[in-house]
Amino acid sequence: MTAAHDEPHGTAPGTADDEVVRYAVSGPVATVTMNRPAYRNAQNSAMTYALDRAFYRAAADDAVRVVVLAGSGDHFSAGHDIGTPERDAHLPFDRKAGLWWDHSDKAGAESRFARESEVYLGMCRRWRELPKPVIASVQGACVAGGLMLAWVCDLIVAAEDAFFADPVVRMGIPGVEYFAHPWVMPPRIAKEFLFTGERMSARRAYEVGMVNRVVPRDELADRTGELAARIADMPRMGLALTKRAVNQAEDLQGLHTGLDSVFGLHHLAHAHNAETAADPLGGMDVRAMKKAGS
C-alpha cells in the first residue's frame, strides 16, 4: 500500500521524537507500525504510549475504516523491553488507561502493579475495544508481550516465517499480563504452549485457530492490505457492532474476569521471585532467556 501520509508518532518524556511508532494512511486503512527493528520491536513505555496515541488517532479519523498493526524489520515484536539501552520502565508517563498512581517514585509490588495495570493490562483492554476492525500483520517473532498486541487485534495474518511463544514460565510467572491464552487457543494447547515455552509455528497457530491466514513472507503486507480493504467496504456501524457482539460473547465466557484473576497471579509470581530469587524476573534477563531458547 502507498501511504497518503507517513508520520512518526511516539515521544518519550524529555527526548526528541524517536519514531518508535509510525502512522500511515492509505485510503480507508491506517497502518500502525512498531519501529524498533534493531531490538526486534521490543516494547518500551515510549512505544506503548505511542501505540496508544496512534490507535486514538485512527479511531478519531472518520476516513479510517480499518487499522493494521505491523512491525518493521524481520520481527513483529519480541515482547516487553527487559534490557535494551532505551528501557524506560523507571520513568513517569502521563497515565491514560486507568486510575492507578505514578509508579516511578514507588517501590516493590506497589510500583510494578501500578505500572503494569496501566501499560499492559489497561492498554490492551482499551485497544481491544477500538470500535474499528484491527488486523495484526505478523512476521518473525511474536513472543510474550508481542502476543498481547496480536491477541487484542480482531484478525491475525501471519507470514510463513512467523512464530509465537510465551516463555515467561521460565521466570516462574504464569504467562504474560494479558492472559488470553485459553480463549485464543484450546485449553490443553494453551497449557502445552505455556508448560514448554516452545515456539508455535504460523501453520500450527492456524491449525488451532489462533491466526486467520498464513501467507508467504514477501506477500504479507499486500495480503493484509487486501483483507483490510475488503473489510473497509462494510458499513462502519455494522463492523463496530459486530466487533462489540463478539467481544461481549468472549467476556461472557469469562475473558474479562479471567484476565483479572491471572493478573493477580502474575504479580504474586513477581513478588515470590523478589523474595526467593535474584530479582522479580527470577534472574532471567535477555541473555538468559536467549540461552534458554526464547
C-alpha positions as CSV (number, residue, x, y, z in Angstrom):
1,M,0.0,0.0,0.0
2,T,1.2,3.5,-0.8
3,A,0.8,5.9,2.2
4,A,-1.1,9.1,1.7
5,H,0.9,10.4,4.7
6,D,3.5,8.8,6.9
7,E,4.5,10.4,10.1
8,P,6.4,9.4,13.2
9,H,4.2,9.1,16.3
10,G,5.9,8.5,19.6
11,T,7.8,10.5,22.1
12,A,9.4,9.5,25.4
13,P,9.4,12.1,28.2
14,G,12.3,14.5,27.9
15,T,13.5,13.2,24.5
16,A,13.1,14.1,20.9
17,D,10.7,12.3,18.7
18,D,12.3,8.9,18.3
19,E,9.8,7.4,15.8
20,V,9.2,4.3,17.8
21,V,5.8,4.0,16.1
22,R,4.9,5.1,12.6
23,Y,1.4,6.0,11.4
24,A,0.3,5.9,7.7
25,V,-3.0,6.1,6.0
26,S,-3.9,4.7,2.5
27,G,-7.5,5.2,1.6
28,P,-9.7,3.8,4.4
29,V,-6.8,1.8,6.0
30,A,-4.5,3.2,8.8
31,T,-1.3,1.2,9.3
32,V,0.4,1.5,12.8
33,T,3.9,0.2,12.6
34,M,6.2,-0.5,15.6
35,N,9.6,0.8,14.7
36,R,12.4,-0.5,16.9
37,P,13.7,-3.1,14.4
38,A,17.2,-3.2,15.9
39,Y,15.6,-4.6,19.1
40,R,13.0,-6.9,17.3
41,N,10.4,-4.2,18.2
42,A,10.7,-4.8,22.0
43,Q,8.1,-2.6,23.6
44,N,9.4,0.0,26.0
45,S,7.0,2.5,27.6
46,A,7.6,5.1,24.8
47,M,6.4,2.6,22.3
48,T,3.4,1.6,24.3
49,Y,2.2,5.2,24.7
50,A,2.9,5.9,21.1
51,L,0.8,2.9,20.1
52,D,-2.0,4.3,22.3
53,R,-1.9,7.7,20.6
54,A,-1.8,6.1,17.1
55,F,-4.9,3.9,17.9
56,Y,-6.7,7.0,19.2
57,R,-5.8,8.8,16.1
58,A,-7.2,6.0,13.9
59,A,-10.4,5.8,16.0
60,A,-11.0,9.6,15.6
61,D,-10.4,9.7,11.9
62,D,-13.8,9.2,10.1
63,A,-12.0,8.3,6.9
64,V,-10.2,5.3,8.5
65,R,-12.4,2.2,8.5
66,V,-9.8,-0.5,9.3
67,V,-6.5,-0.5,11.2
68,V,-3.4,-2.7,10.6
69,L,-0.9,-3.3,13.3
70,A,2.6,-4.2,12.0
71,G,6.2,-4.4,13.0
72,S,9.1,-3.0,11.0
73,G,12.1,-5.2,10.1
74,D,12.3,-9.0,10.5
75,H,10.0,-9.4,13.5
76,F,6.6,-8.3,14.7
77,S,7.6,-8.0,18.4
78,A,9.9,-9.9,20.7
79,G,7.9,-8.7,23.7
80,H,8.4,-6.3,26.5
81,D,11.7,-4.4,26.8
82,I,13.7,-6.1,29.5
83,G,17.1,-5.0,28.5
84,T,17.7,-2.5,25.6
85,P,19.5,0.8,26.1
86,E,16.2,2.6,25.8
87,R,14.4,0.6,28.5
88,D,12.3,3.2,30.3
89,A,10.2,1.3,32.9
90,H,11.5,3.5,35.7
91,L,10.3,6.8,34.0
92,P,7.0,8.5,34.7
93,F,4.5,8.9,31.8
94,D,1.1,10.6,31.7
95,R,-1.3,7.8,32.6
96,K,-4.1,7.1,30.2
97,A,-5.6,3.7,30.8
98,G,-6.5,3.6,34.4
99,L,-6.6,5.4,37.8
100,W,-3.5,3.9,39.4
101,W,-1.0,6.4,40.6
102,D,2.5,7.1,39.2
103,H,4.8,4.1,39.7
104,S,8.1,5.8,39.2
105,D,8.5,7.0,42.8
106,K,7.1,3.9,44.5
107,A,8.9,0.7,45.5
108,G,8.2,-3.1,45.3
109,A,4.9,-4.6,44.3
110,E,3.2,-1.1,44.5
111,S,5.4,0.2,41.7
112,R,5.2,-2.9,39.5
113,F,1.4,-3.4,39.9
114,A,0.6,0.2,39.2
115,R,2.8,0.4,36.1
116,E,1.6,-2.9,34.6
117,S,-2.0,-2.2,35.4
118,E,-1.6,0.8,33.1
119,V,0.8,-0.1,30.3
120,Y,0.0,-3.8,29.9
121,L,-3.5,-4.9,31.1
122,G,-5.1,-1.4,30.9
123,M,-3.8,-0.5,27.5
124,C,-4.5,-3.9,25.9
125,R,-8.1,-3.9,27.2
126,R,-8.7,-0.5,25.7
127,W,-7.1,-1.3,22.4
128,R,-9.3,-4.5,22.2
129,E,-12.4,-2.2,22.3
130,L,-11.3,0.1,19.5
131,P,-14.6,0.3,17.5
132,K,-13.0,-0.4,14.2
133,P,-11.5,-3.7,13.0
134,V,-7.8,-4.2,13.7
135,I,-5.7,-6.7,11.9
136,A,-2.3,-7.8,13.1
137,S,0.3,-8.4,10.3
138,V,2.8,-10.7,11.9
139,Q,6.2,-11.8,10.7
140,G,9.1,-13.4,12.6
141,A,8.9,-13.3,16.4
142,C,5.7,-12.7,18.2
143,V,6.8,-13.5,21.7
144,A,5.4,-12.8,25.2
145,G,4.3,-9.1,25.1
146,G,4.1,-9.4,21.3
147,L,1.3,-12.0,21.8
148,M,-0.6,-9.4,23.8
149,L,-0.6,-7.0,20.9
150,A,-1.6,-9.6,18.3
151,W,-4.3,-11.0,20.6
152,V,-6.1,-7.7,21.1
153,C,-6.5,-7.5,17.3
154,D,-9.6,-8.8,15.7
155,L,-7.8,-10.8,13.0
156,I,-4.2,-12.1,12.6
157,V,-2.5,-12.6,9.2
158,A,0.8,-14.4,9.7
159,A,3.8,-14.8,7.4
160,E,5.1,-18.4,7.0
161,D,8.2,-17.4,9.0
162,A,6.1,-16.2,12.0
163,F,6.4,-18.0,15.3
164,F,4.6,-17.5,18.6
165,A,5.9,-18.2,22.1
166,D,5.2,-17.3,25.7
167,P,8.4,-18.4,27.6
168,V,7.8,-16.5,30.8
169,V,7.1,-19.7,32.8
170,R,10.9,-19.9,32.8
171,M,10.7,-16.8,35.1
172,G,8.3,-18.7,37.4
173,I,5.5,-16.5,36.0
174,P,2.2,-17.9,34.7
175,G,2.2,-16.3,31.3
176,V,2.0,-12.7,30.1
177,E,-0.1,-10.0,31.8
178,Y,-2.9,-10.1,29.2
179,F,-3.7,-13.8,29.8
180,A,-5.9,-14.6,26.9
181,H,-4.4,-18.0,26.2
182,P,-7.4,-20.2,27.0
183,W,-9.6,-18.0,24.7
184,V,-7.3,-17.7,21.7
185,M,-6.5,-21.5,21.7
186,P,-7.9,-24.6,23.3
187,P,-7.0,-25.0,27.0
188,R,-4.9,-28.1,26.5
189,I,-2.9,-26.4,23.7
190,A,-2.6,-23.3,26.0
191,K,-1.1,-25.5,28.7
192,E,1.4,-27.1,26.4
193,F,2.3,-23.7,25.0
194,L,3.0,-22.4,28.5
195,F,4.5,-25.5,30.1
196,T,7.1,-26.0,27.4
197,G,7.7,-22.4,26.3
198,E,8.3,-23.8,22.8
199,R,7.7,-21.8,19.6
200,M,4.5,-22.4,17.8
201,S,4.8,-22.1,14.1
202,A,2.4,-20.0,12.0
203,R,1.0,-23.1,10.5
204,R,0.3,-24.7,13.9
205,A,-1.2,-21.4,15.1
206,Y,-3.6,-21.5,12.1
207,E,-4.5,-25.2,12.9
208,V,-5.5,-24.3,16.5
209,G,-7.5,-21.2,15.3
210,M,-5.2,-18.5,16.7
211,V,-4.5,-16.9,13.4
212,N,-6.8,-16.4,10.4
213,R,-4.4,-16.7,7.4
214,V,-0.8,-17.8,6.7
215,V,0.8,-16.2,3.7
216,P,4.3,-16.1,2.1
217,R,6.6,-13.6,3.8
218,D,7.0,-11.5,0.7
219,E,3.2,-11.2,0.3
220,L,2.4,-10.3,3.9
221,A,1.9,-6.6,3.5
222,D,-0.1,-6.9,0.3
223,R,-2.3,-9.8,1.5
224,T,-3.0,-8.0,4.8
225,G,-3.9,-4.8,2.8
226,E,-6.2,-6.7,0.6
227,L,-8.1,-8.2,3.6
228,A,-8.2,-4.7,5.2
229,A,-9.6,-3.1,2.0
230,R,-12.3,-5.8,1.7
231,I,-13.4,-5.3,5.3
232,A,-13.4,-1.5,4.8
233,D,-16.2,-1.8,2.3
234,M,-18.6,-3.0,5.0
235,P,-20.8,-0.4,6.9
236,R,-18.9,1.2,9.7
237,M,-21.6,0.9,12.3
238,G,-22.2,-2.8,11.3
239,L,-18.5,-3.5,11.8
240,A,-18.4,-1.7,15.2
241,L,-21.5,-3.6,16.5
242,T,-20.3,-6.9,15.2
243,K,-17.0,-6.4,16.9
244,R,-18.8,-5.5,20.1
245,A,-21.0,-8.5,19.9
246,V,-18.1,-11.0,19.6
247,N,-16.1,-9.3,22.3
248,Q,-19.1,-9.4,24.6
249,A,-19.5,-13.1,23.9
250,E,-15.9,-13.7,24.9
251,D,-16.4,-11.7,28.1
252,L,-19.5,-13.8,28.9
253,Q,-17.2,-16.8,28.5
254,G,-15.1,-15.3,31.3
255,L,-12.3,-13.4,29.4
256,H,-12.6,-10.2,31.4
257,T,-12.7,-11.8,34.9
258,G,-10.1,-14.4,33.8
259,L,-7.7,-11.6,32.9
260,D,-8.2,-10.0,36.3
261,S,-7.6,-13.2,38.2
262,V,-4.4,-14.2,36.3
263,F,-3.1,-10.7,36.5
264,G,-3.1,-11.1,40.3
265,L,-1.2,-14.5,40.0
266,H,1.3,-12.8,37.6
267,H,2.2,-10.3,40.3
268,L,2.2,-12.9,43.1
269,A,4.9,-14.6,40.9
270,H,6.9,-11.4,40.7
271,A,6.7,-10.9,44.5
272,H,7.7,-14.6,45.1
273,N,10.7,-14.1,42.8
274,A,11.7,-10.9,44.6
275,E,11.9,-12.8,47.9
276,T,13.5,-16.1,46.6
277,A,15.5,-15.3,43.5
278,A,17.8,-12.6,42.2
279,D,15.1,-10.2,41.0
280,P,11.4,-10.1,40.2
281,L,12.1,-11.8,36.9
282,G,13.7,-14.8,38.6
283,G,17.2,-13.9,37.2
284,M,16.0,-14.4,33.6
285,D,17.5,-11.4,31.8
286,V,17.7,-11.1,28.0
287,R,20.8,-13.2,27.8
288,A,19.4,-16.0,30.0
289,M,16.2,-16.1,28.0
290,K,18.1,-16.4,24.7
291,K,20.2,-19.2,26.1
292,A,17.0,-21.0,27.2
293,G,15.8,-20.8,23.6
294,S,13.3,-17.9,23.6
